Amino acid sequence: MLSAAFFVTSCTNKDSIYIVGDAAQRGALSSLFIVLNEHGPEGTKADSMAHYAAARKISAILIGSGWYAKASSFLIGLGDPPDEYAPWYFFTAAASYESAGEPQLAIPLYERIVKTLPDLIIEGRSLHYESLTRLVRSSARPERKIEYYRDLLARFPDAPDTGASHFLLAKEYEKTGAWKEAMEQYASFLPYFGTNVPGYPDAHAYARRLIEFNASPKDWTFESLDELVTNVRKALQSGSARQLRKFASKAGFFAVSWYQDSGMDANSKVSFDLSQFMQGRPIQSAQALHASSGPHDAYLRTWGWAGGRVPVWYLYFRTIDFPADPNVHGQWEWAGIYFGERMQ
């Protein structure tokens, strides 16, 4: 019976660094390298598909045994000079680097696949698409991720994650201060109702509010909380729903119970007429804001509302988070209503 040593000596010197593991693994790898070289571009039976098949088996053994660096080195070597399977060699090398906890080594390989090599479909998967999805999840700078997302959306518009990609591209534009482009992407995202965006459970409410806010006149904002509350109190005392409505946010104003989510799509706008609840009568309000109020939001307890079984409402005020417009960013708005006594 031939020993593993025979197979090793039958392989080239550059192959020997990949002949590792126990006796069985070394024997299998040695045999596979003989097949690989035989079907390589300079082999006696040159066949790119057979060469690729042997490479897959070799890399599977190396990766499966945790020799990630060796697997990546081996595969990168096969991709230079590139042949029709070079995208797979580089992609698997990049994935091996990621498995080893070295994503910074994977990024250049994914970029090389996308920018310099033709796409390759393996088992129904586009390697350009798979590479781009990994690039957009990387820790690259926002400017680079914008490039990746734009490429992903342009080349794969029917991909299942297109909606999420529009939202995440908008977030990257936000980071660079490109608010016009961010708003365009949020607008493109809104039709994808029900799309789950990893890390952003309220993505639709967030995007909708920004779009509404951007398109609004922004004439309900105040520089200080005291000024806003003073004007709201006067409107409450006047009993005038028309006066009170002037101070309500015109973008994403909500009216919910304490048990509901203020970001729910169904409550993005108040659907009732305040005059039905005021009926021209003064509405009372607490002398001070609720103790839970903080530097960026506040609650005002009010009572005396008619037309329902819940006479106590808490008016909710908050600072505006909208860096796209420095004139209103950080100002105060009356953002919504919570019905009933405040939950502890």
Secondary structure, 3 states (H helix, E strand, C coil): CCCHHHHHHHCCHHHHCCCCCCHHHHHHHHHHHHHHHHCCCCCCCCCHHHHHHHHHHHHHHHHHCCCHHHHHHHHHHHHCCCCCCHHHHHHHHHHHHHHCCCHHHHHHHHHHHHHHCCCCEECCEEHHHHHHHHHHCCCCCHHHHHHHHHHHHHHCCCCCCHHHHHHHHHHHHHHHCCHHHHHHHHHHHCCCCCCCCCCCCCHHHHHHHHHHHHHCCCCCCECCHHHHHHHHHHHHHHCCHHHHHCCECCCCCEEEECCCCCCCHHHCCCCCCCHHHHCCCCCEECCCCCCCCCCCEEEEEEECCCCCCCCEEEEEEEECCCCCCCCCCCCEEEEEEEECCCCC
